[in-house]
Amino acid sequence: MNLKRYLPLVTLLLVSIAVVACALAAVYVLSVDAKTTEEKVQSSLQLGGPFALGLIVLLWFGAGMDQILSRLKQKSTRITVSLATYLVLPVVLCIGLPALIAFLIYGGIAAPTGWRELPAPPQPAAEVAAANEISVIIRTDTGSYYSCVASSPSTCWEFALEPEERMTGRGTEITAPPTLDPPGNAISTLGLSYTDLGEDGQVYYVVLEDGSVWVLRKDANSYEAGFASGLFLTLAIIPALAGLLVIYLGAGLSALTRRIAI
């Protein structure tokens, strides 16, 4: 029985076990928020398990690429195709794909959404009494005041005191009407411009004649979108580099053990 025939398979199995151990250990060490050993172990199993599985798939993917390319008979063709495959495919898979997802995150968050209706207040709104870049205070037709954080509609509406001034935050009131018409007859409008970490934004709040409250943001999500996509790319760097490494590791081990087995 020729045991050399099984050398590539045995090697990949042993390396797969080592990859799992390294992935679990890496997540264990990086679990800085976990306060106890039990929490670190749990985090390592929950996050390190899928990470390890992904690395194993990429490891065997790299070995599979080598096996397929080794079947090309003509040496010049095999070298050309191998170079193109090893230089393009792993980079696209491990770097290009995360970058594309980050771009989609940025585009999806930063895309203008137009006027958005806030949840119905306890009583029909009569006036936009005050606002800042993230929240609005309305006066109802009975003279009561309620506040709402526009980015968290589930917290609308909370009872509020009568505001002393219309601008309750860092914003500057905009006297010009919004470029996009409200979705109905507006009886009260308040617009403001603000700067957050160097990012300019505008927000308009309107009360329609039916008592509903609407909000319009312009360029207000650019920072949040950039932060979200940047955070995704930052968190994806380590897995991407690890995936790129194991693809080449799998291909290299397959090529080396295949030659030894001959």
N, C-alpha and C positions, 0 to 999 in steps of 0.2 A: 504493500500500500504506500503510495507516494504522498507523504505528509506535506511536502512542499506545496502541493496544489491548494491546501487549505490555509497556507500562511497569510495571504491577503485578508481572508475572512477573519481569522483568529486575531490578527493585528488590529483590524478595525473594531472588533468587539472589545478588545482590551483598551484601545484608545477611547472608545465610546464610554466605557466605565470611568476612565480618567476624566473625560469631559464632564460627565455628570457630577463627579466629586468636586471638580474645580468650579462649576457653575453654582452648586449649592454652597460651597465655601465662600465664593465671592459675594453672593447675596447675603450670607450670614454676616460677613465682615461689614458690608455696606448698610446693614440694617441699624443705622445709628439711632433711629427713633425708638427702637425696642429697648425697654429698660431691664428686662430679665432674660436669662438664657432661654427660657421656654418661649418667650415672644420672638426671640431671634430664630429659634428652630422652626417655629410656626411660619414666620415670614420666609425663611429659607425654603421650606417645603412648598408654600403657596406660590411664591414668585420664582424661586430657583427651579422648581420642577418644569414649568412650561418653557423657561429659558433653556434649560438643559435639553429638553426634547427638541426645541428648535435647532440648537447647535448640533445635535446628533443627526437630524435630518440634513443639515447643510454638510456635515462631515461625509455622510454617505453619498450625498449629491456630488461632492467633489470627487469621491472615488468612482462614482458612476460615470462622470465626465471623462475621467482618465480611461476607463474600460472601453467606452464608446470610441474615443479618439484613437485608442491603440489598434482598433480594427481597420483603420485606414491603411491600405497597403503601400501607397506611394509616399515615400519619406518627405518629399518637398511639400506635398499637399497636407500631410499630417502635421508638419511643423507650422505651416501657415494657419491652418484651422485651429491648432492648439493655441497658438499665440493670440489669435483673435478671440477665442473662447475664454481663455484664462484672463485676458486683459479687460474684456468687455462684460461678460455675463456676471461674474461675481460682483464687480463694481456696481453694475446696474441693480442687481438684486439686493445688495447690502447697503449701498449708499444712495443710489438713485431713487429707489422705492421709498425709503424714509423721507428723503427730500421732497418727493412728489406729495406724500401724505401731508407734510408740513405746509407745503404750498396750498393744498386743498383746504387745510384747516384755516390758514390765513385768509384765503379767498372766501370761504364759507362764513367766517365770522365778520370779515370786513365788508362783505357785500351789503349795499344799502337795502334796508328792509321797508322803507316808507313809513307811513303812519301806522302806529300800533295802538290798539285799544287796551286801556287798562281795565281791570275788573270793575264791575259796576259798584259805585259807592253805596253806602247804606241808604242815602237819600240822594235824589237827583242833584248834580252839581250845578251851581249858578255862576261861579267865578273861580279863576285860578288866582288864589290869594297870594301865594309865594312859591318859590321854587329854588332849587340849586341844581348842580349838574347831575345829581342822581335821584332826587326826590322832589315831590310836589305836594303842596298843601292847597286844598280846595275849600271854598265856602259853599255850603249847600243852600237850597232855597229856604230852609228853616233857620239859617244863621249859624249852624254848627260848622266846625272845622275838622277836617280829616286829612291825614298825611299818608303818602304811599311812596315806597322806594320802587322806582320804575323798573329796576333790574331784578327785583324780587317780588313779583305780583302776588305771591302767596301771602305776603305780609300786609297787603292792602285790605281794608283801610283802618288806620288807627286814629283814635280820637286825638285831636291836637288843639292847642290854644291859639287864639287869634295872633297871627304873626305881626311883629312890629314893623317889618319892612318886607318888600316884595322879593328882594334878593337875600337868601339865607346862607349863601356859601360864597365861593370865590368868584362866581360868574359876574359878567357884566351884561346888563339888559340890552337886548337887540330891539331897536325900534322898527327895523324893516320887516315886512311880512315874510313868512317862509316861502322858499322857491317852489315848494310842492303844496298845492292847495289842500286844505283839510278835507276829510271825507264827508263833509256836511256843512251846515251853516254854523259858523263859530260865533259864540256870544262872548267869549273871553279867551284871550291869547296872551301867553308870556313866553318870550324867547330869550335865551341867554347864550353867551359865548364864554368859553373858559379854556384854560391851558393846564394840562396834566402831564407832568414829566416831559415838557417840551412838545407835547402833542396838542394841537388846536382842535377844539370840538365845539359844536353847536347843538343845542337842544331846544325844542319848542314843545310847550304844553298848551292844549286847547280844550275848552269845554264847548260841546255842541249844544244846540237848542233842545235836544232830547235828554240832556243831563249827563251824557257820557263824557269820559275823559280820555284824551288821546295824546300820544307822545311821538315826536319825530326827532331822530338823531341824524346828524350829518358829520361824518368823519370822527365820530365819537368812539368807534370800536377799533380804530387802527392800532392803538397801543395794546389793547387787550388781545387783538388778533396776533400782533407781532410777538407779544409775550407768550401766548399759547403755543404758537408755532415754534418760537425759539426754545421754549421749554421742552417741547416734543423732540426737537433736534438734539438738544443737550442730553436728554435722557436716552436717546437712540444711539448716541455715539458709541458707547461701550458695547451694547449688543451688536451694532453694525460692524465694528472692528473685530469683535470676537467671531461673528459669523464669517467675515471675510477671511480671517485666519484659519478657521476650521475647514473652509472649502479648499483652500490651498493645502492644508494639512492632509485632508482626505485624498486629494489628487496626488500629492507627493508620496504618501504612504502606499497608495495603490501602485504607483509607478515603480517604487523601490522594491516592494515585496513581489511584484509581478516579475521583475527582472531576476530576483533571487530565486524565485520558484522555477524559472526556466532551466 
